[in-house]
Amino acid sequence: MTASVRWIGHASALVEIDDERVLVDPLGRKRCLAIADYSTILITHAHFDHLNRWTLSKLDKSATLIVPKGASHIVTDLGFARVIESEPGDQFHAGKLDVIAVPTKHDSGRWRKGDLPICTGYIIAKNGVSVHHAGDIDMSSFEVFDELGAKFQIDATLLPIGGMLPVWYYRWRQKTLDRGIHIDPDTALGIAERLGAKAMVPIHWGTVNLRLGPPSAPKRRLAQIANERGIDGLVRVLDHGEQLLVGSNSGGSNSEVKMVHEKADDPDY
């Protein structure tokens, strides 16, 4: 069996297991148009950088588009042959892959807080290989990830390590206001451990940046904390377009990372 995760940029990722491909949270026409032969597109929540109409409008309309409950009206005019709403507990087929909608913790709504559309994460699995994509995570509570870790054996988890602002902002906001709508690298590492994942791929960094701090700061902070805690092998940092091999073809805990397309520093997404 061959299985891999490719980081496209921001929260966008391609999960491939035995030649079946699933695209998650596509953002950026150039980057996503370089991807082909996916059967399913998964959307974790309705925020514009995850449910991005500008990008979706150019993607393969024969793919099944799965969006969280309450979000179908946002995409009905884009021309996808099949649009399905999901909520935690739902199960779908993406070709021969199993897709399970799972709980996550993040601010619902699209442009403002609200009950709908909801937020969800996904487990993509086949023959004992499982990849988890959390979408976004806030600082409210993390028990749900203990439950996921007990229920699934996760080969790789894709977790956000910031937002569009500097790391210091998210670390500061943990203790003020509403504790923040995005987690920091320290918290992401703790969630990966709660999940019991064999590998953690950091996402939501280095692509969309408001230039109030270096884009690489979240990655550096994550590496520092992982090193201090002696769990460097858990973290697998990918550049744009890099692929992580997972499951039985990954060589165990020392998962292989290889470049598969495009320059990592290409700013045109």
Secondary structure, 3 states (H helix, E strand, C coil): CCEEEEEEECCEEEEEECCEEEEECCCCHHHHHCCCCCCEEECCCCCCCCCCHHHHCCCCCCCEEEEECCCHHHHHHHCCCEEEEECCCCEEEECCEEEEEECCCCCCECCCECCCCCCCEEEEEECCEEEEECCCCCCCCCHHHHHHHHHCCCCEEEEECCCCCCHHHHHHHCCCCCCCCCCCHHHHHHHHHHHCCCCEEEECCCCCCCCCCCCCHHHHHHHHHHHHCCCHHHECCCCCCEEEECHHHCCCCCCCEEECCCCCCCCCC
